[in-house]
Protein backbone atom coordinates (compact mmCIF):
# COMPACT_ATOMS: atom_id res chain seq x y z
CA UNK A 1 0.00 0.00 0.00
CA UNK A 2 2.72 2.41 1.01
CA UNK A 3 4.26 2.38 -2.46
CA UNK A 4 0.99 3.61 -3.85
CA UNK A 5 1.04 6.71 -1.75
CA UNK A 6 4.27 7.92 -3.29
CA UNK A 7 3.31 6.96 -6.83
CA UNK A 8 2.95 10.32 -8.55
CA UNK A 9 -0.39 10.69 -10.22
CA UNK A 10 -0.26 13.45 -12.80
CA UNK A 11 -2.63 16.22 -11.80
CA UNK A 12 -4.25 16.32 -15.22
CA UNK A 13 -5.86 12.94 -14.99
CA UNK A 14 -6.66 12.71 -11.30
CA UNK A 15 -10.35 12.14 -10.66
CA UNK A 16 -12.20 15.34 -9.76
CA UNK A 17 -12.35 15.89 -6.02
CA UNK A 18 -16.15 15.59 -5.92
CA UNK A 19 -15.96 12.15 -7.56
CA UNK A 20 -13.21 11.09 -5.17
CA UNK A 21 -15.22 12.21 -2.17
CA UNK A 22 -18.39 10.60 -3.45
CA UNK A 23 -16.81 7.25 -4.23
CA UNK A 24 -14.83 7.18 -0.99
CA UNK A 25 -17.96 7.91 1.03
CA UNK A 26 -19.85 5.21 -0.83
CA UNK A 27 -17.08 2.66 -0.31
CA UNK A 28 -16.75 3.47 3.38
CA UNK A 29 -20.50 3.27 3.85
CA UNK A 30 -20.61 -0.12 2.16
CA UNK A 31 -17.72 -1.45 4.25
CA UNK A 32 -19.26 0.01 7.39
CA UNK A 33 -22.61 -1.54 6.67
CA UNK A 34 -21.41 -4.95 5.53
CA UNK A 35 -18.31 -5.51 7.63
CA UNK A 36 -17.91 -3.13 10.58
CA UNK A 37 -21.51 -2.96 11.79
CA UNK A 38 -21.73 -6.72 12.55
CA UNK A 39 -18.59 -6.41 14.69
CA UNK A 40 -20.01 -3.42 16.56
CA UNK A 41 -23.29 -5.30 17.07
CA UNK A 42 -21.45 -8.17 18.76
CA UNK A 43 -19.97 -5.91 21.43
CA UNK A 44 -23.09 -3.82 21.99
CA UNK A 45 -25.26 -6.90 22.45
CA UNK A 46 -22.64 -8.58 24.63
CA UNK A 47 -23.09 -5.79 27.18
CA UNK A 48 -26.87 -5.60 26.82
CA UNK A 49 -27.18 -6.84 30.38
CA UNK A 50 -24.33 -4.73 31.67
CA UNK A 51 -20.93 -5.72 32.99
CA UNK A 52 -22.41 -8.09 35.52
CA UNK A 53 -24.32 -10.06 32.88
CA UNK A 54 -21.20 -10.16 30.74
CA UNK A 55 -19.07 -11.42 33.60
CA UNK A 56 -21.58 -14.14 34.50
CA UNK A 57 -21.81 -15.37 30.90
CA UNK A 58 -18.07 -15.40 30.36
CA UNK A 59 -17.24 -17.03 33.69
CA UNK A 60 -19.88 -19.76 33.62
CA UNK A 61 -18.42 -23.28 33.92
CA UNK A 62 -19.69 -24.18 30.43
CA UNK A 63 -17.93 -21.19 28.89
CA UNK A 64 -14.73 -21.99 30.76
CA UNK A 65 -14.81 -25.60 29.60
CA UNK A 66 -15.46 -24.40 26.04
CA UNK A 67 -12.45 -22.09 26.31
CA UNK A 68 -10.37 -25.01 27.57
CA UNK A 69 -11.45 -27.30 24.72
CA UNK A 70 -10.87 -24.58 22.12
CA UNK A 71 -7.37 -23.93 23.45
CA UNK A 72 -6.63 -27.67 23.55
CA UNK A 73 -7.75 -28.01 19.94
CA UNK A 74 -5.64 -25.06 18.83
CA UNK A 75 -2.72 -26.35 20.88
CA UNK A 76 -2.67 -29.61 18.94
CA UNK A 77 -3.90 -28.65 15.47
CA UNK A 78 -1.74 -25.56 14.98
CA UNK A 79 1.65 -27.12 15.91
CA UNK A 80 0.85 -30.17 13.75
CA UNK A 81 0.06 -28.01 10.75
CA UNK A 82 3.05 -25.76 11.42
CA UNK A 83 5.53 -28.64 11.36
CA UNK A 84 3.82 -29.95 8.25
CA UNK A 85 3.90 -26.50 6.66
CA UNK A 86 7.64 -26.17 7.14
CA UNK A 87 8.34 -29.68 5.84
CA UNK A 88 6.07 -29.28 2.84
CA UNK A 89 7.43 -25.85 1.95
CA UNK A 90 11.01 -27.11 2.26
CA UNK A 91 10.37 -30.04 -0.08
CA UNK A 92 8.32 -28.05 -2.56
CA UNK A 93 10.31 -24.83 -2.83
CA UNK A 94 13.94 -25.89 -2.45
CA UNK A 95 13.89 -28.86 -4.80
CA UNK A 96 12.74 -29.61 -8.32
CA UNK A 97 10.85 -32.87 -8.71
CA UNK A 98 8.18 -34.48 -10.83
CA UNK A 99 4.62 -33.89 -9.73
CA UNK A 100 5.42 -30.83 -7.65
CA UNK A 101 2.46 -28.83 -8.95
CA UNK A 102 0.11 -31.69 -8.18
CA UNK A 103 1.42 -31.82 -4.62
CA UNK A 104 0.86 -28.08 -4.16
CA UNK A 105 -2.69 -28.42 -5.50
CA UNK A 106 -3.41 -31.33 -3.14
CA UNK A 107 -2.24 -29.29 -0.16
CA UNK A 108 -4.84 -26.63 -1.01
CA UNK A 109 -7.74 -29.10 -1.12
CA UNK A 110 -9.16 -28.34 2.35
CA UNK A 111 -9.76 -24.73 1.30
CA UNK A 112 -12.17 -25.97 -1.35
CA UNK A 113 -14.13 -28.35 0.85
CA UNK A 114 -17.28 -27.21 2.63
CA UNK A 115 -16.75 -27.19 6.42
CA UNK A 116 -19.68 -29.53 6.76
CA UNK A 117 -18.04 -32.07 4.46
CA UNK A 118 -14.75 -31.67 6.37
CA UNK A 119 -16.58 -33.01 9.41
CA UNK A 120 -18.56 -35.60 7.49
CA UNK A 121 -15.48 -37.40 6.15
CA UNK A 122 -14.22 -38.10 9.66
CA UNK A 123 -17.62 -39.48 10.62
CA UNK A 124 -17.35 -41.78 7.59
CA UNK A 125 -13.93 -43.01 8.70
CA UNK A 126 -14.32 -43.21 12.48
CA UNK A 127 -18.10 -43.20 13.06
CA UNK A 128 -20.17 -46.23 14.12
CA UNK A 129 -20.93 -47.13 10.49
CA UNK A 130 -17.49 -46.01 9.30
CA UNK A 131 -14.36 -47.83 8.14
CA UNK A 132 -12.88 -48.28 11.61
CA UNK A 133 -16.20 -48.07 13.48
CA UNK A 134 -16.34 -51.72 14.60
CA UNK A 135 -12.70 -51.92 15.57
CA UNK A 136 -12.95 -48.68 17.55
CA UNK A 137 -16.08 -49.71 19.43
CA UNK A 138 -14.53 -53.12 20.20
CA UNK A 139 -11.61 -51.32 21.79
CA UNK A 140 -13.85 -48.76 23.44
CA UNK A 141 -12.24 -45.83 21.68
CA UNK A 142 -14.40 -42.92 20.67
CA UNK A 143 -13.13 -40.49 18.07
CA UNK A 144 -16.09 -38.79 16.47
CA UNK A 145 -18.69 -37.14 18.70
CA UNK A 146 -15.78 -36.71 21.09
CA UNK A 147 -12.71 -34.52 21.53
CA UNK A 148 -10.35 -36.36 19.09
CA UNK A 149 -12.86 -35.84 16.28
CA UNK A 150 -13.00 -32.11 16.99
CA UNK A 151 -9.22 -31.90 16.87
CA UNK A 152 -9.02 -33.93 13.64
CA UNK A 153 -11.69 -31.87 11.87
CA UNK A 154 -10.00 -28.63 12.96
CA UNK A 155 -6.65 -29.93 11.72
CA UNK A 156 -8.21 -30.71 8.34
CA UNK A 157 -9.82 -27.29 7.99
CA UNK A 158 -6.64 -25.39 8.93
CA UNK A 159 -4.32 -27.77 7.09
CA UNK A 160 -3.08 -25.48 4.25
CA UNK A 161 -2.62 -22.17 6.10
CA UNK A 162 1.04 -22.37 7.17
CA UNK A 163 2.15 -24.42 4.16
CA UNK A 164 0.57 -22.05 1.67
CA UNK A 165 2.08 -18.96 3.31
CA UNK A 166 5.56 -20.50 3.47
CA UNK A 167 5.45 -21.90 -0.05
CA UNK A 168 4.79 -18.52 -1.63
CA UNK A 169 7.42 -16.86 0.57
CA UNK A 170 10.17 -19.46 0.14
CA UNK A 171 9.52 -19.74 -3.57
CA UNK A 172 10.57 -16.10 -3.92
CA UNK A 173 13.65 -16.55 -1.72
CA UNK A 174 15.29 -19.28 -3.78
CA UNK A 175 18.13 -21.50 -2.57
CA UNK A 176 21.22 -19.29 -2.89
CA UNK A 177 21.68 -18.46 0.78
CA UNK A 178 21.29 -22.07 1.94
CA UNK A 179 23.71 -23.29 -0.73
CA UNK A 180 26.27 -20.66 0.28
CA UNK A 181 26.00 -21.73 3.94
CA UNK A 182 26.57 -25.36 3.04
CA UNK A 183 29.51 -24.58 0.78
CA UNK A 184 31.07 -22.59 3.61
CA UNK A 185 30.85 -25.66 5.82
CA UNK A 186 27.61 -25.29 7.77
CA UNK A 187 25.80 -28.46 8.81
CA UNK A 188 22.23 -29.02 7.69
CA UNK A 189 20.99 -28.10 11.14
CA UNK A 190 23.05 -24.88 11.30
CA UNK A 191 21.80 -23.93 7.87
CA UNK A 192 18.18 -24.37 8.93
CA UNK A 193 18.42 -22.48 12.24
CA UNK A 194 20.73 -19.69 11.07
CA UNK A 195 19.61 -19.11 7.49
CA UNK A 196 16.22 -20.60 6.65
CA UNK A 197 14.32 -19.93 9.86
CA UNK A 198 15.36 -16.26 10.23
CA UNK A 199 14.40 -15.73 6.58
CA UNK A 200 10.93 -17.15 6.96
CA UNK A 201 10.07 -16.08 10.51
CA UNK A 202 7.55 -13.39 9.58
CA UNK A 203 5.82 -15.52 6.99
CA UNK A 204 5.76 -18.36 9.49
CA UNK A 205 4.21 -16.11 12.15
CA UNK A 206 1.66 -14.89 9.62
CA UNK A 207 0.69 -18.44 8.70
CA UNK A 208 0.44 -19.46 12.36
CA UNK A 209 -1.78 -16.45 13.14
CA UNK A 210 -4.16 -17.27 10.28
CA UNK A 211 -4.17 -20.94 11.27
CA UNK A 212 -4.89 -20.15 14.92
CA UNK A 213 -7.68 -17.70 14.13
CA UNK A 214 -9.39 -20.22 11.89
CA UNK A 215 -8.86 -23.10 14.33
CA UNK A 216 -10.47 -21.13 17.15
CA UNK A 217 -13.40 -20.04 15.03
CA UNK A 218 -14.19 -23.18 13.03
CA UNK A 219 -17.85 -24.01 13.33
CA UNK A 220 -19.30 -26.20 10.58
CA UNK A 221 -16.77 -29.02 10.63
CA UNK A 222 -16.59 -29.13 14.40
CA UNK A 223 -20.36 -28.99 14.68
CA UNK A 224 -20.69 -32.17 12.61
CA UNK A 225 -18.17 -34.23 14.61
CA UNK A 226 -18.94 -32.91 18.07
CA UNK A 227 -21.50 -34.70 20.15
CA UNK A 228 -22.90 -31.34 21.30
CA UNK A 229 -22.40 -32.43 24.87
CA UNK A 230 -22.44 -29.41 27.12
CA UNK A 231 -19.28 -28.87 29.09
CA UNK A 232 -17.60 -31.75 27.28
CA UNK A 233 -17.50 -31.45 23.52
CA UNK A 234 -18.27 -27.80 23.06
CA UNK A 235 -15.77 -25.42 21.59
CA UNK A 236 -16.37 -21.67 21.86
CA UNK A 237 -18.23 -21.29 18.55
CA UNK A 238 -20.46 -24.28 19.38
CA UNK A 239 -21.15 -22.78 22.78
CA UNK A 240 -22.21 -19.55 21.08
CA UNK A 241 -24.70 -21.54 19.00
CA UNK A 242 -26.15 -23.33 22.02
CA UNK A 243 -26.63 -20.13 24.02
CA UNK A 244 -28.17 -18.43 20.99
CA UNK A 245 -30.60 -21.28 20.35
CA UNK A 246 -31.64 -21.10 24.00
CA UNK A 247 -32.55 -17.44 23.44
CA UNK A 248 -29.78 -16.40 25.81
CA UNK A 249 -28.76 -13.69 23.37
CA UNK A 250 -26.63 -11.57 25.67
CA UNK A 251 -24.77 -14.71 26.79
CA UNK A 252 -24.23 -15.83 23.20
CA UNK A 253 -22.90 -12.40 22.23
CA UNK A 254 -20.73 -12.23 25.34
CA UNK A 255 -18.97 -15.45 24.34
CA UNK A 256 -18.95 -14.27 20.72
CA UNK A 257 -17.22 -11.09 21.84
CA UNK A 258 -14.30 -13.16 23.19
CA UNK A 259 -13.90 -14.70 19.74
CA UNK A 260 -14.25 -11.28 18.11
CA UNK A 261 -11.47 -9.82 20.24
CA UNK A 262 -9.20 -12.66 19.08
CA UNK A 263 -10.24 -12.00 15.48
CA UNK A 264 -9.36 -8.31 15.80
CA UNK A 265 -6.01 -9.14 17.43
CA UNK A 266 -5.20 -11.55 14.62
CA UNK A 267 -6.06 -8.86 12.07
CA UNK A 268 -3.73 -6.43 13.84
CA UNK A 269 -0.93 -9.02 13.92
CA UNK A 270 -1.49 -9.80 10.27
CA UNK A 271 -1.25 -6.13 9.33
CA UNK A 272 1.90 -5.79 11.43
CA UNK A 273 3.54 -8.81 9.79
CA UNK A 274 2.58 -7.57 6.32
CA UNK A 275 4.26 -4.25 7.06
CA UNK A 276 7.37 -6.05 8.28
CA UNK A 277 7.71 -8.21 5.19
CA UNK A 278 6.37 -5.52 2.87
CA UNK A 279 4.37 -8.19 1.10
CA UNK A 280 0.97 -7.54 -0.38
CA UNK A 281 -1.96 -9.50 0.97
CA UNK A 282 -2.85 -12.48 -1.21
CA UNK B 1 14.96 -43.48 -10.57
CA UNK B 2 16.10 -40.90 -8.06
CA UNK B 3 17.91 -38.75 -10.58
CA UNK B 4 15.01 -38.76 -13.00
CA UNK B 5 12.49 -37.99 -10.25
CA UNK B 6 14.25 -34.91 -8.97
CA UNK B 7 17.00 -32.60 -10.06
CA UNK B 8 20.19 -33.07 -7.98
CA UNK B 9 20.75 -30.49 -5.24
CA UNK B 10 23.31 -30.07 -2.48
CA UNK B 11 20.59 -29.04 -0.02
CA UNK B 12 19.80 -31.68 2.60
CA UNK B 13 16.50 -33.00 3.87
CA UNK B 14 14.51 -33.59 0.71
CA UNK B 15 13.48 -37.16 1.47
CA UNK B 16 12.49 -36.68 5.14
CA UNK B 17 10.50 -33.53 4.28
CA UNK B 18 8.93 -35.08 1.19
CA UNK B 19 7.98 -38.36 2.85
CA UNK B 20 6.59 -36.59 5.92
CA UNK B 21 4.53 -34.31 3.65
CA UNK B 22 3.08 -37.24 1.73
CA UNK B 23 2.24 -39.27 4.86
CA UNK B 24 0.66 -36.36 6.73
CA UNK B 25 -1.26 -35.23 3.64
CA UNK B 26 -2.58 -38.75 3.14
CA UNK B 27 -3.58 -39.28 6.77
CA UNK B 28 -5.32 -35.95 7.32
CA UNK B 29 -6.70 -35.12 3.87
CA UNK B 30 -6.54 -37.75 1.16
CA UNK B 31 -7.65 -40.91 2.98
CA UNK B 32 -10.56 -39.30 4.89
CA UNK B 33 -11.68 -37.49 1.76
CA UNK B 34 -11.58 -40.70 -0.27
CA UNK B 35 -13.99 -42.18 2.32
CA UNK B 36 -16.59 -39.77 0.98
CA UNK B 37 -16.30 -41.17 -2.53
CA UNK B 38 -16.04 -44.83 -1.47
CA UNK B 39 -19.08 -44.42 0.73
CA UNK B 40 -21.05 -42.81 -2.10
CA UNK B 41 -19.97 -45.60 -4.45
CA UNK B 42 -21.36 -48.29 -2.13
CA UNK B 43 -24.94 -47.09 -2.49
CA UNK B 44 -26.83 -47.88 -5.65
CA UNK B 45 -26.95 -45.35 -8.46
CA UNK B 46 -30.74 -45.26 -8.24
CA UNK B 47 -30.62 -44.39 -4.58
CA UNK B 48 -28.06 -41.64 -5.13
CA UNK B 49 -30.14 -40.22 -7.96
CA UNK B 50 -33.32 -40.28 -5.87
CA UNK B 51 -31.58 -38.43 -3.04
CA UNK B 52 -29.85 -35.76 -5.07
CA UNK B 53 -32.95 -35.00 -7.14
CA UNK B 54 -35.52 -35.04 -4.34
CA UNK B 55 -37.58 -31.82 -4.24
CA UNK B 56 -36.14 -30.67 -0.93
CA UNK B 57 -32.56 -31.10 -2.15
CA UNK B 58 -33.28 -29.46 -5.51
CA UNK B 59 -34.82 -26.50 -3.68
CA UNK B 60 -31.61 -26.24 -1.65
CA UNK B 61 -29.46 -26.20 -4.82
CA UNK B 62 -31.60 -23.42 -6.16
CA UNK B 63 -31.11 -21.39 -2.99
CA UNK B 64 -27.41 -22.20 -2.56
CA UNK B 65 -26.45 -21.54 -6.18
CA UNK B 66 -28.80 -18.59 -6.61
CA UNK B 67 -27.77 -16.85 -3.40
CA UNK B 68 -24.08 -17.57 -4.05
CA UNK B 69 -24.29 -16.03 -7.53
CA UNK B 70 -26.21 -13.01 -6.23
CA UNK B 71 -23.76 -12.53 -3.35
CA UNK B 72 -20.84 -12.94 -5.75
CA UNK B 73 -22.24 -10.25 -8.05
CA UNK B 74 -22.86 -7.83 -5.17
CA UNK B 75 -19.33 -8.56 -3.93
CA UNK B 76 -17.93 -7.80 -7.39
CA UNK B 77 -19.65 -4.41 -7.58
CA UNK B 78 -19.00 -3.31 -3.99
CA UNK B 79 -15.58 -4.97 -3.91
CA UNK B 80 -14.45 -3.18 -7.05
CA UNK B 81 -15.58 0.15 -5.64
CA UNK B 82 -13.72 -0.46 -2.37
CA UNK B 83 -10.58 -1.70 -4.13
CA UNK B 84 -10.64 1.34 -6.41
CA UNK B 85 -10.93 3.77 -3.51
CA UNK B 86 -8.22 1.96 -1.52
CA UNK B 87 -5.77 1.93 -4.43
CA UNK B 88 -6.39 5.26 -6.13
CA UNK B 89 -7.44 7.69 -3.42
CA UNK B 90 -5.92 8.99 -0.21
CA UNK B 91 -7.98 9.54 2.91
CA UNK B 92 -7.34 9.53 6.66
CA UNK B 93 -7.55 6.10 8.27
CA UNK B 94 -6.93 4.28 5.02
CA UNK B 95 -4.56 1.74 6.60
CA UNK B 96 -7.20 0.87 9.18
CA UNK B 97 -9.89 0.46 6.55
CA UNK B 98 -7.56 -1.71 4.51
CA UNK B 99 -6.93 -3.96 7.51
CA UNK B 100 -10.67 -4.20 8.29
CA UNK B 101 -11.36 -5.64 4.83
CA UNK B 102 -10.05 -8.98 6.09
CA UNK B 103 -12.43 -9.08 9.06
CA UNK B 104 -14.76 -11.66 7.46
CA UNK B 105 -11.75 -13.98 7.04
CA UNK B 106 -10.87 -13.63 10.72
CA UNK B 107 -14.29 -13.49 12.38
CA UNK B 108 -15.66 -16.94 13.25
CA UNK B 109 -18.59 -17.76 10.98
CA UNK B 110 -20.96 -18.48 13.86
CA UNK B 111 -20.23 -15.04 15.32
CA UNK B 112 -20.88 -13.41 11.96
CA UNK B 113 -24.07 -15.44 11.68
CA UNK B 114 -25.63 -14.32 14.94
CA UNK B 115 -24.44 -10.72 14.49
CA UNK B 116 -25.99 -10.44 11.02
CA UNK B 117 -29.20 -12.06 12.23
CA UNK B 118 -29.52 -9.55 15.04
CA UNK B 119 -28.88 -6.64 12.63
CA UNK B 120 -31.40 -7.73 10.04
CA UNK B 121 -34.14 -9.17 12.26
CA UNK B 122 -37.37 -7.19 12.24
CA UNK B 123 -36.42 -5.36 15.42
CA UNK B 124 -32.71 -5.14 14.57
CA UNK B 125 -30.67 -2.02 13.88
CA UNK B 126 -31.13 -2.34 10.12
CA UNK B 127 -34.21 -4.56 9.99
CA UNK B 128 -36.43 -2.05 11.81
CA UNK B 129 -36.00 0.46 8.99
CA UNK B 130 -36.69 -2.12 6.29
CA UNK B 131 -39.72 -3.74 7.93
CA UNK B 132 -42.06 -0.74 7.34
CA UNK B 133 -41.07 -0.87 3.66
CA UNK B 134 -42.18 -4.49 3.57
CA UNK B 135 -38.64 -5.80 3.15
CA UNK B 136 -37.79 -8.83 5.24
CA UNK B 137 -34.20 -10.01 5.26
CA UNK B 138 -33.68 -12.35 8.22
CA UNK B 139 -35.21 -15.81 7.68
CA UNK B 140 -35.67 -15.23 3.94
CA UNK B 141 -33.40 -15.97 0.95
CA UNK B 142 -32.32 -12.31 1.12
CA UNK B 143 -30.73 -13.05 4.48
CA UNK B 144 -28.71 -15.85 2.90
CA UNK B 145 -27.47 -13.39 0.28
CA UNK B 146 -26.50 -10.86 2.97
CA UNK B 147 -24.48 -13.47 4.89
CA UNK B 148 -22.76 -14.74 1.74
CA UNK B 149 -21.90 -11.19 0.68
CA UNK B 150 -20.23 -10.64 4.04
CA UNK B 151 -18.15 -13.77 3.42
CA UNK B 152 -17.44 -13.04 -0.25
CA UNK B 153 -16.55 -9.36 -0.25
CA UNK B 154 -12.89 -9.70 0.88
CA UNK B 155 -12.18 -12.25 -1.86
CA UNK B 156 -13.06 -9.74 -4.56
CA UNK B 157 -11.29 -6.81 -2.92
CA UNK B 158 -8.10 -8.80 -2.36
CA UNK B 159 -8.15 -10.15 -5.94
CA UNK B 160 -8.63 -6.76 -7.57
CA UNK B 161 -6.36 -4.62 -5.34
CA UNK B 162 -2.94 -5.86 -6.53
CA UNK B 163 -3.95 -5.81 -10.20
CA UNK B 164 -5.29 -2.29 -9.94
CA UNK B 165 -2.15 -1.18 -8.10
CA UNK B 166 0.08 -2.69 -10.78
CA UNK B 167 -1.94 -1.35 -13.69
CA UNK B 168 0.15 1.05 -15.70
CA UNK B 169 -1.44 4.46 -15.42
CA UNK B 170 0.41 5.61 -18.53
CA UNK B 171 -2.12 3.63 -20.54
CA UNK B 172 -4.89 5.73 -19.07
CA UNK B 173 -2.93 8.91 -19.66
CA UNK B 174 -2.32 7.91 -23.26
CA UNK B 175 -5.98 7.19 -23.75
CA UNK B 176 -7.12 10.49 -22.28
CA UNK B 177 -4.48 12.48 -24.16
CA UNK B 178 -5.78 10.89 -27.34
CA UNK B 179 -9.18 12.32 -26.52
CA UNK B 180 -10.92 9.52 -24.64
CA UNK B 181 -13.52 10.63 -22.13
CA UNK B 182 -13.25 9.46 -18.52
CA UNK B 183 -15.98 6.89 -19.14
CA UNK B 184 -14.23 5.61 -22.25
CA UNK B 185 -10.96 5.25 -20.34
CA UNK B 186 -12.81 3.28 -17.71
CA UNK B 187 -14.66 0.93 -20.03
CA UNK B 188 -11.93 0.50 -22.66
CA UNK B 189 -8.72 0.59 -20.63
CA UNK B 190 -9.27 -0.05 -16.93
CA UNK B 191 -12.08 -2.55 -17.07
CA UNK B 192 -10.38 -4.96 -19.53
CA UNK B 193 -7.27 -4.86 -17.32
CA UNK B 194 -9.04 -5.91 -14.15
CA UNK B 195 -11.67 -8.20 -15.68
CA UNK B 196 -9.69 -11.41 -15.00
CA UNK B 197 -9.15 -10.34 -11.38
CA UNK B 198 -12.86 -9.57 -10.96
CA UNK B 199 -13.69 -12.99 -12.37
CA UNK B 200 -11.20 -14.67 -10.03
CA UNK B 201 -12.63 -12.80 -7.07
CA UNK B 202 -16.15 -13.76 -8.09
CA UNK B 203 -15.24 -17.43 -8.44
CA UNK B 204 -13.43 -17.51 -5.10
CA UNK B 205 -16.37 -15.85 -3.38
CA UNK B 206 -18.82 -18.15 -5.16
CA UNK B 207 -16.87 -21.31 -4.29
CA UNK B 208 -16.64 -20.31 -0.66
CA UNK B 209 -20.32 -19.31 -0.55
CA UNK B 210 -21.51 -22.67 -1.88
CA UNK B 211 -20.05 -24.56 1.05
CA UNK B 212 -20.57 -21.89 3.68
CA UNK B 213 -22.47 -23.01 6.75
CA UNK B 214 -21.91 -21.12 10.00
CA UNK B 215 -22.72 -17.60 8.90
CA UNK B 216 -25.80 -18.68 6.95
CA UNK B 217 -27.76 -21.05 9.16
CA UNK B 218 -28.66 -18.45 11.76
CA UNK B 219 -29.96 -15.80 9.39
CA UNK B 220 -31.57 -18.30 7.01
CA UNK B 221 -34.06 -19.65 9.51
CA UNK B 222 -33.84 -23.04 7.74
CA UNK B 223 -37.45 -23.37 6.58
CA UNK B 224 -37.85 -26.56 4.49
CA UNK B 225 -38.08 -25.91 0.74
CA UNK B 226 -37.59 -22.19 1.34
CA UNK B 227 -34.42 -21.27 3.17
CA UNK B 228 -32.46 -24.50 3.51
CA UNK B 229 -28.97 -24.37 2.00
CA UNK B 230 -27.36 -27.53 0.62
CA UNK B 231 -24.71 -27.92 3.37
CA UNK B 232 -27.51 -27.81 5.95
CA UNK B 233 -29.20 -30.80 4.29
CA UNK B 234 -25.97 -32.79 4.66
CA UNK B 235 -26.07 -32.06 8.38
CA UNK B 236 -29.79 -32.87 8.63
CA UNK B 237 -29.26 -36.23 6.92
CA UNK B 238 -26.34 -37.02 9.21
CA UNK B 239 -28.37 -36.19 12.28
CA UNK B 240 -30.96 -38.71 11.09
CA UNK B 241 -28.16 -41.26 10.60
CA UNK B 242 -28.86 -41.28 6.86
CA UNK B 243 -25.19 -41.60 5.85
CA UNK B 244 -25.99 -42.59 2.28
CA UNK B 245 -28.12 -39.48 1.82
CA UNK B 246 -25.53 -37.21 3.40
CA UNK B 247 -22.66 -38.57 1.29
CA UNK B 248 -24.68 -38.36 -1.94
CA UNK B 249 -25.44 -34.67 -1.43
CA UNK B 250 -21.88 -34.06 -0.28
CA UNK B 251 -20.58 -35.65 -3.49
CA UNK B 252 -22.57 -33.18 -5.60
CA UNK B 253 -21.22 -30.26 -3.59
CA UNK B 254 -17.63 -31.55 -3.62
CA UNK B 255 -17.52 -32.21 -7.34
CA UNK B 256 -18.93 -28.75 -8.04
CA UNK B 257 -16.32 -27.11 -5.79
CA UNK B 258 -13.44 -29.06 -7.36
CA UNK B 259 -14.50 -28.06 -10.85
CA UNK B 260 -14.75 -24.44 -9.68
CA UNK B 261 -11.31 -24.56 -8.05
CA UNK B 262 -9.79 -26.01 -11.20
CA UNK B 263 -11.26 -23.11 -13.15
CA UNK B 264 -9.95 -20.62 -10.60
CA UNK B 265 -6.47 -22.13 -10.87
CA UNK B 266 -6.47 -21.63 -14.63
CA UNK B 267 -7.79 -18.09 -14.21
CA UNK B 268 -5.15 -17.17 -11.64
CA UNK B 269 -2.36 -18.54 -13.79
CA UNK B 270 -3.64 -16.45 -16.67
CA UNK B 271 -3.86 -13.33 -14.47
CA UNK B 272 -0.31 -13.87 -13.25
CA UNK B 273 1.00 -14.24 -16.80
CA UNK B 274 -0.91 -11.14 -17.75
CA UNK B 275 0.59 -9.16 -14.88
CA UNK B 276 4.09 -10.39 -15.63
CA UNK B 277 3.69 -9.40 -19.25
CA UNK B 278 2.43 -5.94 -18.34
Interface residues (C-beta under 8 A of the other chain):
Chain A: X1 X3 X4 X5 X7 X9 X10 X12 X13 X15 X20 X23 X24 X26 X27 X28 X30 X31 X33 X34 X35 X36 X37 X38 X39 X41 X42 X45 X80 X84 X87 X88 X90 X91 X92 X94 X95 X96 X97 X98 X103 X105 X106 X107 X108 X109 X110 X112 X113 X114 X115 X116 X117 X120 X121 X122 X123 X124 X125 X127 X129 X130 X131 X152 X155 X156 X159 X175 X178 X179 X182 X183 X188 X191 X192 X210 X213 X216 X217 X218 X219 X220 X223 X224 X236 X237 X238 X240 X241 X244 X249 X252 X253 X256 X259 X260 X263 X264 X266 X267 X268 X270 X271 X280 X281 X282
Chain B: X4 X5 X6 X7 X9 X10 X11 X12 X13 X14 X16 X17 X18 X20 X21 X24 X25 X28 X29 X30 X31 X32 X33 X35 X36 X39 X78 X81 X82 X84 X85 X86 X87 X88 X89 X90 X91 X94 X95 X97 X98 X99 X100 X101 X102 X103 X104 X105 X106 X107 X108 X109 X110 X111 X112 X114 X115 X116 X118 X119 X125 X126 X149 X150 X153 X158 X161 X162 X165 X169 X172 X173 X176 X182 X207 X210 X211 X212 X213 X214 X218 X231 X232 X234 X235 X238 X241 X243 X246 X247 X250 X253 X254 X257 X258 X260 X261 X265
